[in-house]
């Protein structure tokens, strides 16, 4: 068959399919144009799921009348400027849009109307485009001092085949809502409103720029509870800065829909984010639970390529390992700083309120440890290293006999009684963050009284976390014990997978897996981690190869080791149904205060629930 040149209108319709996949794509492109124009207010209206009508109104700089015909011409844009040498630099994109395709693509498949008054001009003008046919520029009315109003009617009417693939009006409206939310999360200083079929469904007033305003915007979109259960992130490494907020492990969801990544103010979808979140939360969440997070990356535009796809929803980092490591490191740092804090949705106001400078701990009892950085650190005294009766590990601080533990003389400042000076104030155990144990219910739950409420602790879940953290520390200190295979196993992979696995041989060996190259497309396994016991070495190596291809790290092995530690901790912990005496219960509470991440067990479930006195009073109608 002979080669033919396609007509321009057909070329435009084909190209429009890459840029405008559905109504939400058109909304995204038009909002980005408004933001690039410096808008501080963006109003969106959509009827019939956006297929009948879309209107985007903004108060940006507007478009001069002589530039309106250029605005709807393909590959015409104001956002790319030639350098001193006359070349256009596509590697340093500083705007959201830059391809000059959005307006002509929409105009080629719909009826497009643009009204605009440029800043500093008295008159407004409009231009119409109908299925690619461009009309003349004409005077028009415009309600504001400057800005633009872009209206799209009968989207895809010029391409009936594409129209058949659209989902229901409700599904398309939800997609528009999600797109507007992502844009609003990226630009907290801009106000957004959304009307669907004449009904106001979203109103987001402008917030002050910065972390405080960003958290307020995120809470308005992700739920009011997010602000109470979010950890702030602010880390920088080699010119790449990461800010944002991530949820506590106990504040999680059943899918990854509430995980957002923004690069230089651009909402993007990147598998790097999911892999980094999975690695950072591996010790705290079950595989079927997902954290909430909104992460913002700022870096030199030359270090990221945004010209990957016409939809501009994907980016490529020059050094993805640096970005991934920064995300994981910042998340782990924030999780460690959270200490015992658990989500307010399940555990009330947890120990996150006891921050440096905000709460002074009571003086420790004789032989007890000192309070540093939000936890009790053990003293080298023999009593502090003693194994508590009936528990499986060394306590962070020892509990003396219950009858004598809280005698006034046990808490006096050293030497004061001998000098005849006034004795120190008696320390009340109610002032401990988790209070004093008062009872055990059903041999499973410890009930403790605090100064302003009560705490209910799941003894098995809490002790499981304590044992798990101790096992992790031992593994980090002594390395992972290895078990040599009687017959080394050959694992067949494709050449690229085998090369990736062998390139990480040193890292895998530190985790207890010894591999070496066995010719092209094969890996020889000589030793496996002893913790795994009888294991499928071939399946493990293949999982590692998949992780290296997707995430750049051998998460499969780390997760299997963590899972084994978690299982061992589960079986080695105080079981539900085990009766504890008062000293053991209080020792468990003190260890929880001294152990990071003790607010949740290894599966992401809360280990304790706190009820304030006001909450209890409401139950009985006292408030």
C-alpha positions as CSV (number, residue, x, y, z in Angstrom):
1,X,0.0,0.0,0.0
2,X,1.3,3.5,-0.8
3,X,2.4,5.9,2.0
4,X,0.0,8.8,2.4
5,X,0.2,12.1,4.3
6,X,-2.6,12.4,6.7
7,X,-4.7,15.6,6.7
8,X,-3.9,18.1,9.4
9,X,-7.3,17.8,11.2
10,X,-6.9,14.0,11.4
11,X,-3.4,14.5,12.8
12,X,-4.7,16.8,15.4
13,X,-7.4,14.3,16.5
14,X,-4.9,11.5,16.7
15,X,-2.5,13.7,18.8
16,X,-5.4,14.8,21.0
17,X,-5.9,11.2,22.2
18,X,-2.6,11.3,23.9
19,X,-3.2,14.6,25.7
20,X,-6.9,14.4,26.4
21,X,-7.8,10.9,27.4
22,X,-11.0,11.8,29.3
23,X,-12.7,14.9,30.7
24,X,-10.4,14.9,33.8
25,X,-7.4,15.2,31.4
26,X,-8.9,18.4,29.9
27,X,-9.5,19.8,33.4
28,X,-5.9,19.0,34.4
29,X,-4.5,20.8,31.3
30,X,-6.7,23.9,31.7
31,X,-6.0,24.2,35.5
32,X,-2.2,24.0,34.8
33,X,-2.6,26.8,32.2
34,X,-4.3,28.9,34.9
35,X,-1.6,28.2,37.4
36,X,1.1,29.0,35.0
37,X,-0.6,32.3,34.3
38,X,-0.3,33.2,38.0
39,X,-3.9,32.6,39.1
40,X,-4.8,32.9,42.8
41,X,-8.3,31.6,42.3
42,X,-9.5,28.8,40.0
43,X,-13.2,27.9,39.5
44,X,-14.2,24.6,37.8
45,X,-17.7,23.7,36.6
46,X,-18.5,20.4,35.0
47,X,-21.8,19.0,33.7
48,X,-22.5,15.5,32.5
49,X,-19.3,14.2,33.9
50,X,-17.4,16.9,31.9
51,X,-18.6,15.4,28.5
52,X,-21.4,18.0,28.2
53,X,-19.7,21.0,29.5
54,X,-16.5,22.1,31.3
55,X,-15.7,25.7,32.4
56,X,-12.4,26.8,34.0
57,X,-12.3,30.4,35.2
58,X,-9.2,32.0,36.7
59,X,-7.8,35.4,37.7
60,X,-4.4,35.0,36.0
61,X,-2.6,37.3,33.6
62,X,-5.0,36.5,30.7
63,X,-4.2,36.3,27.0
64,X,-3.8,39.4,24.8
65,X,-6.3,39.5,21.8
66,X,-3.5,39.2,19.2
67,X,-2.2,36.0,20.9
68,X,-5.6,34.2,21.0
69,X,-5.2,32.6,17.5
70,X,-1.7,31.4,18.5
71,X,-3.0,30.0,21.7
72,X,-5.2,27.4,19.8
73,X,-2.4,26.6,17.3
74,X,-0.6,23.4,17.9
75,X,2.9,23.7,19.4
76,X,2.6,27.4,20.2
77,X,3.4,28.3,23.8
78,X,4.5,31.2,25.9
79,X,6.3,28.9,28.4
80,X,9.4,28.0,26.5
81,X,11.9,30.7,25.5
82,X,15.1,30.4,23.5
83,X,18.4,30.8,25.2
84,X,21.2,33.1,24.2
85,X,22.2,30.6,21.6
86,X,18.7,30.4,20.2
87,X,18.1,26.9,21.4
88,X,15.1,25.8,23.5
89,X,16.2,23.9,26.7
90,X,13.8,21.0,27.3
91,X,15.8,19.8,30.2
92,X,15.0,22.7,32.5
93,X,11.2,23.0,32.5
94,X,10.1,25.4,35.2
95,X,6.4,25.6,34.3
96,X,3.5,23.0,34.5
97,X,2.8,23.2,30.8
98,X,5.2,23.6,27.9
99,X,4.2,21.5,24.9
100,X,1.6,23.9,23.5
101,X,-0.8,21.0,22.8
102,X,-3.6,21.3,25.3
103,X,-5.9,24.0,23.8
104,X,-5.5,22.8,20.2
105,X,-6.1,19.2,21.2
106,X,-9.3,20.0,23.1
107,X,-10.4,22.3,20.3
108,X,-9.9,19.5,17.7
109,X,-12.4,17.1,19.5
110,X,-14.9,19.5,21.0
111,X,-16.4,23.0,20.9
112,X,-13.9,25.3,22.6
113,X,-14.5,28.9,23.7
114,X,-11.8,31.1,25.3
115,X,-12.7,34.5,26.8
116,X,-9.9,36.6,28.2
117,X,-8.9,40.0,29.4
118,X,-5.2,40.5,29.7
119,X,-3.8,42.2,32.7
120,X,-3.6,46.0,32.2
121,X,-6.1,46.0,29.3
122,X,-9.6,47.4,29.3
123,X,-11.2,45.2,26.7
124,X,-11.9,41.5,26.7
125,X,-11.9,39.3,23.6
126,X,-13.0,35.7,22.7
127,X,-12.2,33.0,20.2
128,X,-14.1,29.9,19.2
129,X,-12.8,26.6,17.9
130,X,-15.2,23.9,16.7
131,X,-13.7,20.5,15.9
132,X,-10.5,22.2,14.8
133,X,-12.1,25.0,12.9
134,X,-10.8,28.3,14.3
135,X,-13.1,31.3,14.3
136,X,-12.2,35.0,14.4
137,X,-11.2,37.0,17.5
138,X,-14.2,39.1,18.7
139,X,-14.9,41.5,21.5
140,X,-16.5,39.8,24.6
141,X,-17.6,40.6,28.1
142,X,-15.5,39.4,31.0
143,X,-16.6,39.6,34.6
144,X,-13.2,40.1,36.3
145,X,-10.4,42.7,36.0
146,X,-8.2,40.1,34.2
147,X,-7.9,36.4,33.7
148,X,-9.5,33.8,31.4
149,X,-12.7,31.7,31.0
150,X,-12.2,28.5,29.0
151,X,-15.4,26.6,28.2
152,X,-15.5,23.1,26.6
153,X,-18.7,21.8,25.2
154,X,-19.6,18.3,23.8
155,X,-16.2,16.8,24.5
156,X,-15.2,14.1,21.9
157,X,-18.3,14.8,19.8
158,X,-15.8,15.0,16.8
159,X,-14.4,11.6,17.7
160,X,-17.4,9.3,18.4
161,X,-15.2,6.2,18.7
162,X,-13.5,7.8,21.7
163,X,-16.8,8.8,23.2
164,X,-17.9,5.2,23.3
165,X,-15.0,4.4,25.7
166,X,-16.0,7.0,28.3
167,X,-17.3,5.7,31.7
168,X,-20.5,6.8,33.4
169,X,-21.1,10.5,34.2
170,X,-20.5,9.7,37.8
171,X,-17.2,8.0,37.2
172,X,-16.0,10.8,35.0
173,X,-17.1,13.4,37.6
174,X,-15.2,11.5,40.4
175,X,-12.1,11.6,38.2
176,X,-12.5,15.4,37.7
177,X,-12.8,15.8,41.5
178,X,-9.7,13.7,42.1
179,X,-7.7,15.7,39.6
180,X,-8.8,19.0,41.1
181,X,-7.8,17.7,44.6
182,X,-4.3,16.8,43.4
183,X,-3.8,20.3,41.9
184,X,-5.1,21.9,45.1
185,X,-2.8,19.8,47.2
186,X,0.2,21.0,45.2
187,X,-0.8,24.7,45.4
188,X,-2.2,25.6,48.8
189,X,-2.0,29.3,48.2
190,X,-4.6,29.1,45.4
191,X,-8.3,28.9,46.1
192,X,-10.3,26.2,44.2
193,X,-14.0,25.6,43.8
194,X,-15.8,22.8,41.9
195,X,-19.4,22.7,40.8
196,X,-20.8,19.4,39.4
197,X,-24.1,19.6,37.5
198,X,-24.8,23.0,39.2
199,X,-24.1,21.8,42.7
200,X,-21.1,23.1,44.7
201,X,-19.2,20.0,45.8
202,X,-15.8,21.4,46.7
203,X,-14.6,24.7,48.1
204,X,-11.0,25.1,49.1
205,X,-10.1,28.7,50.3
206,X,-6.5,29.8,49.8
207,X,-4.2,28.9,52.6
208,X,-0.9,30.6,53.6
209,X,2.1,29.3,51.8
210,X,4.2,26.9,53.8
211,X,3.9,23.8,56.0
212,X,1.0,25.1,58.1
213,X,-1.1,26.1,55.2
214,X,-0.2,22.9,53.3
215,X,-1.4,20.7,56.2
216,X,-4.6,22.7,56.4
217,X,-5.2,22.1,52.7
218,X,-4.3,18.4,53.0
219,X,-6.7,18.0,56.0
220,X,-9.5,19.7,54.0
221,X,-9.0,17.1,51.2
222,X,-7.8,13.9,53.0
223,X,-10.0,14.3,56.1
224,X,-9.8,16.3,59.3
225,X,-8.3,13.4,61.1
226,X,-5.2,13.5,58.8
227,X,-3.8,16.6,60.5
228,X,-4.0,14.9,63.9
229,X,-2.2,11.8,62.7
230,X,0.3,13.2,60.3
231,X,4.1,13.3,60.7
232,X,5.9,16.3,59.1
233,X,8.8,15.7,56.8
234,X,11.5,18.2,55.9
235,X,14.8,16.7,54.7
236,X,17.4,17.7,52.1
237,X,20.2,15.8,50.5
238,X,22.5,16.8,47.7
239,X,20.3,19.6,46.5
240,X,17.0,17.6,46.6
241,X,14.5,18.7,49.3
242,X,11.7,16.6,50.5
243,X,8.8,18.1,52.5
244,X,5.3,17.0,53.2
245,X,3.3,14.8,55.6
246,X,2.9,11.1,56.2
247,X,0.4,9.3,58.4
248,X,1.1,7.3,61.5
249,X,1.3,3.5,60.9
250,X,-2.0,3.0,62.8
251,X,-3.7,5.5,60.6
252,X,-3.8,3.5,57.4
253,X,-6.0,2.4,54.5
254,X,-6.7,-0.8,52.5
255,X,-5.4,0.7,49.2
256,X,-2.7,3.1,48.1
257,X,-5.2,5.7,46.8
258,X,-4.2,8.3,49.4
259,X,-0.5,8.4,48.4
260,X,0.5,11.5,46.5
261,X,3.8,12.7,45.1
262,X,4.5,16.2,43.8
263,X,7.7,17.2,41.9
264,X,8.3,21.0,41.7
265,X,4.6,21.6,42.2
266,X,3.6,19.0,39.6
267,X,1.3,16.1,40.6
268,X,2.9,12.9,39.3
269,X,2.4,9.2,39.4
270,X,5.5,7.3,40.1
271,X,6.2,3.7,41.2
272,X,9.2,5.0,43.1
273,X,6.8,6.5,45.7
274,X,5.0,3.2,46.4
275,X,8.2,1.3,46.6
276,X,9.7,3.9,49.0
277,X,6.6,3.9,51.2
278,X,6.5,0.1,51.3
279,X,10.1,0.0,52.4
280,X,9.8,2.7,55.1
281,X,6.6,1.2,56.6
282,X,7.7,-2.5,56.2
283,X,8.1,-3.0,60.0
284,X,4.8,-1.4,60.9
285,X,2.1,-2.4,58.4
286,X,0.7,-5.7,57.0
287,X,1.2,-6.1,53.3
288,X,-2.5,-5.4,52.6
289,X,-2.5,-2.1,54.5
290,X,-1.2,1.2,53.1
291,X,-0.1,4.5,54.7
292,X,-1.4,7.9,53.8
293,X,1.2,10.4,52.5
294,X,1.6,13.6,50.5
295,X,5.2,14.1,49.6
296,X,6.7,17.2,47.9
297,X,10.0,17.1,46.1
298,X,11.9,20.2,45.1
299,X,15.0,20.0,43.0
300,X,16.8,21.7,40.1
301,X,14.6,21.3,36.9
302,X,17.7,19.9,35.2
303,X,17.7,16.9,37.5
304,X,14.3,15.7,36.4
305,X,12.8,15.0,33.0
306,X,9.1,16.0,32.7
307,X,8.9,15.5,28.9
308,X,8.3,11.7,29.2
309,X,4.7,11.6,28.0
310,X,2.3,14.2,26.5
311,X,0.1,13.9,29.6
312,X,3.0,15.0,31.8
313,X,1.9,12.7,34.6
314,X,5.2,10.8,34.7
315,X,8.7,12.1,35.4
316,X,12.2,10.6,35.3
317,X,14.8,11.5,37.9
318,X,18.4,11.7,36.9
319,X,19.3,9.9,40.1
320,X,16.3,7.9,41.2
321,X,18.3,6.2,43.9
322,X,19.0,9.5,45.6
323,X,15.3,10.4,45.6
324,X,14.2,7.0,46.8
325,X,16.8,7.0,49.6
326,X,15.8,10.5,50.7
327,X,12.1,9.5,50.9
328,X,12.8,6.3,52.9
329,X,15.3,8.1,55.2
330,X,12.9,11.0,55.9
331,X,10.0,8.7,56.6
332,X,12.0,6.5,58.9
333,X,13.3,9.5,60.8
334,X,9.8,10.8,61.2
335,X,8.5,7.5,62.4
336,X,11.3,7.1,64.9
337,X,10.7,10.6,66.2
338,X,7.0,9.7,66.7
339,X,8.0,7.3,69.4
340,X,5.0,5.6,71.0
341,X,2.5,7.9,69.3
342,X,-0.6,6.0,67.9
343,X,-3.3,7.4,65.7
344,X,-6.0,9.4,67.5
345,X,-8.6,7.4,65.6
346,X,-7.9,4.4,67.6
347,X,-5.8,5.5,70.6
348,X,-6.9,9.0,71.5
349,X,-4.3,11.6,72.3
350,X,-1.1,9.4,72.5
351,X,2.3,10.1,73.8
352,X,3.3,12.4,70.9
353,X,2.2,15.3,73.1
354,X,5.1,14.6,75.4
355,X,7.7,16.4,73.4
356,X,10.9,18.1,74.4
357,X,10.1,21.3,76.2
358,X,6.4,20.5,76.5
359,X,6.3,18.0,79.3
360,X,8.8,17.4,82.1
361,X,8.8,13.8,83.3
362,X,8.7,13.0,87.0
363,X,11.9,12.1,88.8
364,X,12.7,8.4,88.2
365,X,12.6,6.0,91.1
366,X,15.8,4.7,92.7
367,X,17.5,2.4,90.3
368,X,15.3,3.5,87.4
369,X,16.6,5.0,84.2
370,X,16.7,8.6,83.1
371,X,14.3,10.3,80.5
372,X,16.0,11.3,77.3
373,X,14.5,12.2,73.9
374,X,11.0,11.0,74.8
375,X,11.9,7.6,76.4
376,X,13.5,6.0,79.5
377,X,17.1,4.9,78.9
378,X,18.4,2.1,81.1
379,X,21.0,2.6,83.7
380,X,23.9,0.2,83.8
381,X,22.8,-1.0,87.2
382,X,22.3,-4.7,87.6
383,X,18.7,-4.2,88.6
384,X,18.0,-2.4,85.3
385,X,19.3,-5.3,83.3
386,X,17.4,-8.0,85.1
387,X,14.9,-10.1,83.2
388,X,11.4,-9.5,84.5
389,X,9.6,-12.5,86.0
390,X,7.7,-14.4,83.3
391,X,8.6,-12.0,80.5
392,X,10.7,-13.0,77.5
393,X,13.2,-10.2,77.3
394,X,15.2,-7.7,79.3
395,X,13.2,-4.7,80.5
396,X,14.3,-1.2,79.6
397,X,13.9,-0.4,83.3
398,X,13.4,-2.8,86.3
399,X,10.3,-2.7,88.5
400,X,11.0,-3.3,92.2
401,X,8.5,-5.2,94.3
402,X,5.1,-3.7,93.9
403,X,4.6,-3.2,97.7
404,X,7.8,-1.1,98.0
405,X,8.1,0.4,94.6
406,X,6.3,3.7,95.3
407,X,7.5,4.4,98.9
408,X,8.3,8.1,99.4
409,X,11.9,7.4,100.5
410,X,12.5,5.5,97.2
411,X,12.0,8.7,95.2
412,X,13.8,11.3,97.3
413,X,16.7,13.1,95.7
414,X,20.0,11.3,96.6
415,X,21.6,12.5,99.9
416,X,18.7,14.8,100.9
417,X,17.4,12.6,103.7
418,X,20.9,12.2,105.3
419,X,21.4,16.0,105.4
420,X,18.0,16.6,107.0
421,X,16.8,18.6,104.0
422,X,13.2,18.5,103.0
423,X,12.5,15.3,101.1
424,X,11.7,15.5,97.4
425,X,8.1,15.5,96.2
426,X,6.6,12.0,96.1
427,X,6.3,10.8,92.5
428,X,2.9,9.5,91.6
429,X,2.9,6.7,89.0
430,X,-0.1,8.2,87.4
431,X,2.2,10.8,85.9
432,X,3.9,8.2,83.7
433,X,2.7,8.6,80.1
434,X,1.0,5.2,80.2
435,X,0.0,5.5,83.8
436,X,-0.1,2.9,86.5
437,X,-1.6,-0.6,86.0
438,X,-4.8,-1.1,88.0
439,X,-6.2,-4.4,86.6
440,X,-6.0,-7.1,84.0
441,X,-9.2,-7.9,82.2
442,X,-9.8,-11.4,80.7
443,X,-6.1,-12.1,81.1
444,X,-5.6,-10.2,77.9
445,X,-6.0,-6.5,78.5
446,X,-4.2,-4.3,81.0
447,X,-6.1,-1.4,82.3
448,X,-4.0,1.5,83.5
449,X,-5.0,4.8,85.1
450,X,-3.3,8.1,83.9
451,X,-3.6,11.5,85.4
452,X,-6.4,12.5,83.1
453,X,-7.9,9.2,81.9
454,X,-7.2,5.6,81.3
455,X,-5.2,3.4,79.0
456,X,-6.2,-0.1,77.8
457,X,-3.3,-2.2,76.5
458,X,-3.4,-5.4,74.5
459,X,-0.7,-7.3,76.3
460,X,0.2,-9.7,73.5
461,X,0.3,-7.0,70.8
462,X,2.4,-4.7,73.0
463,X,4.9,-7.4,74.0
464,X,5.1,-8.6,70.4
465,X,6.4,-5.2,69.4
466,X,8.9,-5.1,72.3
467,X,10.4,-8.5,71.4
468,X,10.4,-7.6,67.7
469,X,12.4,-4.4,68.2
470,X,14.9,-6.3,70.4
471,X,15.3,-9.0,67.7
472,X,15.9,-6.4,65.1
473,X,18.6,-4.7,67.2
474,X,20.3,-8.0,67.8
475,X,20.2,-8.8,64.0
476,X,21.7,-5.3,63.3
477,X,24.4,-5.8,65.9
478,X,25.5,-9.3,64.9
479,X,24.5,-9.5,61.3
480,X,22.3,-12.2,59.8
481,X,23.4,-15.8,60.4
482,X,23.8,-17.8,57.2
483,X,23.1,-21.4,56.5
484,X,25.2,-23.1,53.7
485,X,23.2,-25.2,51.3
486,X,24.4,-28.8,51.0
487,X,23.9,-28.6,47.2
488,X,24.2,-25.0,45.8
489,X,21.1,-24.1,43.8
490,X,21.2,-22.7,40.3
491,X,18.5,-20.2,39.5
492,X,17.7,-19.4,35.9
493,X,16.9,-15.8,35.1
494,X,17.1,-13.6,32.0
495,X,20.5,-12.0,31.5
496,X,19.4,-8.5,32.7
497,X,17.9,-9.9,35.9
498,X,20.9,-12.1,36.7
499,X,23.2,-9.1,36.2
500,X,21.1,-6.9,38.6
501,X,21.2,-9.6,41.3
502,X,24.9,-10.3,41.0
503,X,25.6,-6.5,41.1
504,X,24.0,-6.4,44.5
505,X,25.8,-9.6,45.8
506,X,27.6,-7.7,48.6
507,X,24.3,-6.2,49.8
508,X,22.6,-9.5,49.7
509,X,25.4,-11.2,51.6
510,X,25.0,-8.7,54.4
511,X,21.4,-9.9,54.6
512,X,22.5,-13.6,54.7
513,X,22.1,-14.6,51.1
514,X,25.3,-15.5,49.2
515,X,25.0,-15.6,45.4
516,X,27.4,-15.6,42.5
517,X,27.2,-15.5,38.8
518,X,26.8,-18.9,37.0
519,X,27.1,-17.9,33.4
520,X,24.8,-15.6,31.4
521,X,21.3,-15.7,32.7
522,X,21.9,-17.8,35.8
523,X,22.7,-17.2,39.5
524,X,24.2,-19.7,42.0
525,X,22.9,-19.6,45.5
526,X,25.4,-20.9,48.1
527,X,24.0,-19.7,51.4
528,X,20.6,-18.5,52.7
529,X,19.6,-16.7,55.9
530,X,19.4,-19.2,58.7
531,X,16.3,-17.3,60.0
532,X,14.3,-18.5,57.0
533,X,14.8,-22.2,57.7
534,X,13.6,-24.3,54.9
535,X,13.1,-21.9,52.1
536,X,12.5,-21.8,48.3
537,X,15.8,-20.2,47.3
538,X,14.9,-20.0,43.6
539,X,11.6,-18.2,44.4
540,X,13.4,-15.9,46.8
541,X,16.0,-14.9,44.2
542,X,13.3,-14.3,41.6
543,X,11.4,-12.1,44.0
544,X,14.6,-10.1,44.7
545,X,15.2,-9.7,40.9
546,X,11.7,-8.3,40.5
547,X,12.3,-5.9,43.4
548,X,15.6,-4.7,42.0
549,X,13.9,-4.1,38.6
550,X,11.0,-2.2,40.1
551,X,12.5,-0.5,43.2
552,X,16.2,-0.7,43.0
553,X,16.4,-2.5,46.4
554,X,16.1,-6.1,47.5
555,X,12.9,-5.6,49.5
556,X,11.8,-9.2,49.2
557,X,14.7,-10.5,51.3
558,X,14.4,-7.8,53.9
559,X,10.7,-8.3,54.2
560,X,11.0,-12.0,54.5
561,X,13.6,-11.6,57.3
562,X,11.3,-9.0,59.0
563,X,8.4,-11.4,58.6
564,X,10.3,-14.2,60.2
565,X,11.4,-11.9,63.1
566,X,7.8,-10.8,63.4
567,X,6.5,-14.4,63.5
568,X,9.2,-15.4,66.1
569,X,8.3,-12.3,68.2
570,X,4.6,-13.2,68.0
571,X,5.3,-16.8,69.3
572,X,7.8,-15.6,71.9
573,X,5.6,-12.9,73.4
574,X,3.2,-12.9,76.4
575,X,0.1,-14.6,75.1
576,X,-3.4,-13.5,75.5
577,X,-4.9,-15.4,78.5
578,X,-1.7,-15.2,80.5
579,X,-2.3,-13.7,84.0
580,X,0.2,-11.0,85.0
581,X,0.9,-9.6,88.4
582,X,1.0,-5.9,89.1
583,X,4.8,-5.7,88.8
584,X,4.8,-7.4,85.4
585,X,2.0,-5.2,84.1
586,X,3.8,-2.0,85.2
587,X,7.1,-3.3,83.8
588,X,5.3,-3.8,80.4
589,X,4.0,-0.3,80.5
590,X,7.4,1.1,81.3
591,X,9.0,-0.9,78.5
592,X,6.4,0.4,76.0
593,X,7.4,4.0,77.0
594,X,11.1,3.1,76.3
595,X,10.6,1.3,73.0
596,X,10.2,3.1,69.7
597,X,7.1,2.3,67.6
598,X,5.4,0.6,70.6
599,X,2.1,2.3,69.7
600,X,1.4,-0.4,67.1
601,X,2.2,-4.1,66.8
602,X,4.2,-5.6,63.9
603,X,1.0,-5.8,61.8
604,X,0.0,-2.2,62.1
605,X,-2.7,-2.7,64.8
606,X,-2.7,-0.4,67.8
607,X,-1.2,-1.8,71.0
608,X,-3.2,0.5,73.3
609,X,-6.2,2.7,73.4
610,X,-6.4,5.8,75.5
611,X,-9.6,7.3,76.8
612,X,-9.6,10.8,78.3
613,X,-11.7,11.5,81.4
614,X,-13.8,13.8,79.3
615,X,-14.5,10.9,76.9
616,X,-15.6,8.7,79.7
617,X,-17.8,11.4,81.2
618,X,-19.5,11.8,77.8
619,X,-20.4,8.1,77.9
620,X,-22.4,8.7,81.1
621,X,-23.9,11.9,80.0
622,X,-21.9,14.0,82.3
623,X,-20.8,16.3,79.4
